[in-house]
């Protein structure tokens, strides 16, 4: 009888461990990354590298592209001037401008709205990749086709 209980306990523990790994998406387990991110930035910008590291920790595959003409890349991707930040990313067929928190990217990729992308202009204190305390809510805007759209999300 004791052997049966021990065996049942081992099976249960193994099953729970398997559920934990599948639910957690632990990168060490070989689970796939969330999405590939192409991060376009100036070679001299340090906070952009920190933002890339943040996305990697959140499970995204990040490939950094240093460019000497970031403004041209922003124009090519349709980033409105009022949303410009220090870097521009491409993820899942969308543009993500600036230090946008991962929660907004996840929502974008899950909902798949008919927009060019999302962005948070400037370099807000306390946002992913930026030092300092958060000064207020992060307002993430939609990037429409050739224009700034409405509010996508506030965090």
C-alpha positions as CSV (number, residue, x, y, z in Angstrom):
1,X,0.0,0.0,0.0
2,X,2.8,2.4,0.9
3,X,4.5,1.8,-2.5
4,X,1.3,2.7,-4.2
5,X,1.0,6.0,-2.4
6,X,4.6,6.9,-3.2
7,X,4.2,6.0,-6.8
8,X,1.0,8.1,-7.0
9,X,2.8,11.0,-5.3
10,X,5.6,10.8,-7.9
11,X,3.1,10.8,-10.8
12,X,1.2,13.7,-9.4
13,X,4.4,15.7,-8.8
14,X,5.6,15.0,-12.3
15,X,2.2,16.0,-13.8
16,X,2.2,19.3,-11.8
17,X,5.7,20.1,-12.8
18,X,4.7,19.6,-16.5
19,X,1.8,21.9,-16.1
20,X,4.0,24.5,-14.4
21,X,6.5,24.5,-17.3
22,X,3.8,24.6,-20.0
23,X,1.9,27.5,-18.3
24,X,5.0,29.4,-17.4
25,X,6.8,29.4,-20.8
26,X,10.2,29.2,-19.0
27,X,12.8,30.0,-21.7
28,X,15.1,27.3,-20.2
29,X,12.4,24.7,-21.0
30,X,12.7,25.2,-24.7
31,X,9.3,26.9,-24.9
32,X,8.9,29.2,-27.9
33,X,9.5,33.0,-27.6
34,X,6.4,35.2,-27.6
35,X,7.3,37.0,-30.9
36,X,10.3,38.3,-32.8
37,X,11.0,42.0,-32.4
38,X,13.2,44.1,-34.8
39,X,14.4,47.0,-32.7
40,X,15.6,50.0,-34.8
41,X,17.8,52.5,-32.9
42,X,20.8,54.8,-33.0
43,X,24.0,53.0,-32.1
44,X,24.7,55.7,-29.5
45,X,21.4,55.2,-27.5
46,X,21.8,53.3,-24.3
47,X,18.2,53.2,-23.1
48,X,17.2,51.5,-26.3
49,X,19.4,48.6,-25.4
50,X,17.9,48.5,-21.9
51,X,14.4,48.3,-23.5
52,X,15.6,45.4,-25.7
53,X,16.8,43.6,-22.6
54,X,13.4,44.2,-21.0
55,X,11.6,42.7,-23.9
56,X,13.9,39.6,-23.8
57,X,13.1,39.1,-20.1
58,X,9.4,39.2,-21.1
59,X,10.0,36.4,-23.5
60,X,10.4,38.2,-26.9
61,X,13.1,37.4,-29.4
62,X,14.9,40.8,-30.0
63,X,17.1,41.6,-32.9
64,X,18.7,45.1,-32.7
65,X,19.3,47.1,-35.8
66,X,21.5,50.1,-35.4
67,X,20.9,52.8,-38.0
68,X,22.3,56.2,-38.9
69,X,19.0,57.4,-40.2
70,X,16.3,56.5,-37.7
71,X,14.0,59.3,-38.9
72,X,13.9,57.7,-42.4
73,X,12.9,54.3,-40.8
74,X,10.2,56.0,-38.8
75,X,8.8,57.7,-41.9
76,X,9.0,54.3,-43.8
77,X,7.0,52.6,-41.0
78,X,4.4,55.4,-40.7
79,X,5.3,56.8,-37.2
80,X,3.6,60.2,-36.7
81,X,6.0,62.9,-35.5
82,X,4.0,63.6,-32.3
83,X,4.7,60.0,-31.2
84,X,8.4,59.8,-32.0
85,X,10.7,58.4,-29.4
86,X,14.3,57.2,-29.4
87,X,13.6,53.8,-31.0
88,X,11.1,52.0,-33.2
89,X,10.2,48.3,-33.1
90,X,8.5,46.0,-35.5
91,X,6.6,43.0,-33.9
92,X,4.0,40.7,-35.3
93,X,3.4,42.9,-38.4
94,X,2.9,46.0,-36.2
95,X,5.0,49.1,-35.4
96,X,5.7,49.8,-31.7
97,X,7.1,53.2,-31.1
98,X,9.1,54.1,-27.9
99,X,9.2,52.6,-24.4
100,X,5.8,50.9,-24.6
101,X,5.2,48.4,-21.7
102,X,4.9,44.7,-22.6
103,X,1.2,44.6,-21.5
104,X,0.3,46.9,-24.4
105,X,2.3,44.8,-26.9
106,X,0.6,41.6,-25.7
107,X,-2.8,43.2,-26.0
108,X,-1.9,44.4,-29.6
109,X,-0.8,41.0,-30.6
110,X,-3.8,39.3,-29.0
111,X,-6.5,41.6,-30.4
112,X,-4.9,42.2,-33.8
113,X,-6.6,45.5,-34.5
114,X,-6.6,47.1,-38.0
115,X,-4.0,49.7,-37.2
116,X,-0.3,50.3,-38.2
117,X,0.8,50.0,-34.5
118,X,1.0,51.6,-31.2
119,X,3.3,54.2,-29.6
120,X,4.1,56.2,-26.5
121,X,5.9,59.4,-27.4
122,X,9.0,60.8,-25.7
123,X,11.0,58.9,-23.1
124,X,8.7,58.9,-20.0
125,X,10.4,58.4,-16.6
126,X,9.8,55.0,-15.2
127,X,8.8,53.4,-18.5
128,X,10.5,50.2,-19.6
129,X,14.2,51.1,-20.3
130,X,14.0,54.5,-18.7
131,X,15.3,55.3,-15.2
132,X,13.4,57.2,-12.5
133,X,9.9,56.9,-10.9
134,X,6.8,56.8,-13.0
135,X,5.4,60.3,-13.2
136,X,1.8,59.5,-14.2
137,X,-0.2,57.1,-16.4
138,X,1.4,55.8,-19.6
139,X,-0.9,56.7,-22.5
140,X,-0.3,54.4,-25.5
141,X,-1.8,55.7,-28.7
142,X,-2.8,53.9,-31.9
143,X,-0.9,54.6,-35.0
144,X,-3.4,54.8,-37.9
145,X,-2.7,54.8,-41.6
146,X,-0.8,58.1,-42.0
147,X,-2.1,59.6,-38.7
148,X,-2.2,59.5,-35.0
149,X,-5.2,57.5,-33.8
150,X,-7.0,57.4,-30.5
151,X,-5.9,56.0,-27.1
152,X,-5.1,52.3,-27.4
153,X,-4.5,51.8,-23.7
154,X,-3.6,53.6,-20.5
155,X,-1.3,51.9,-17.9
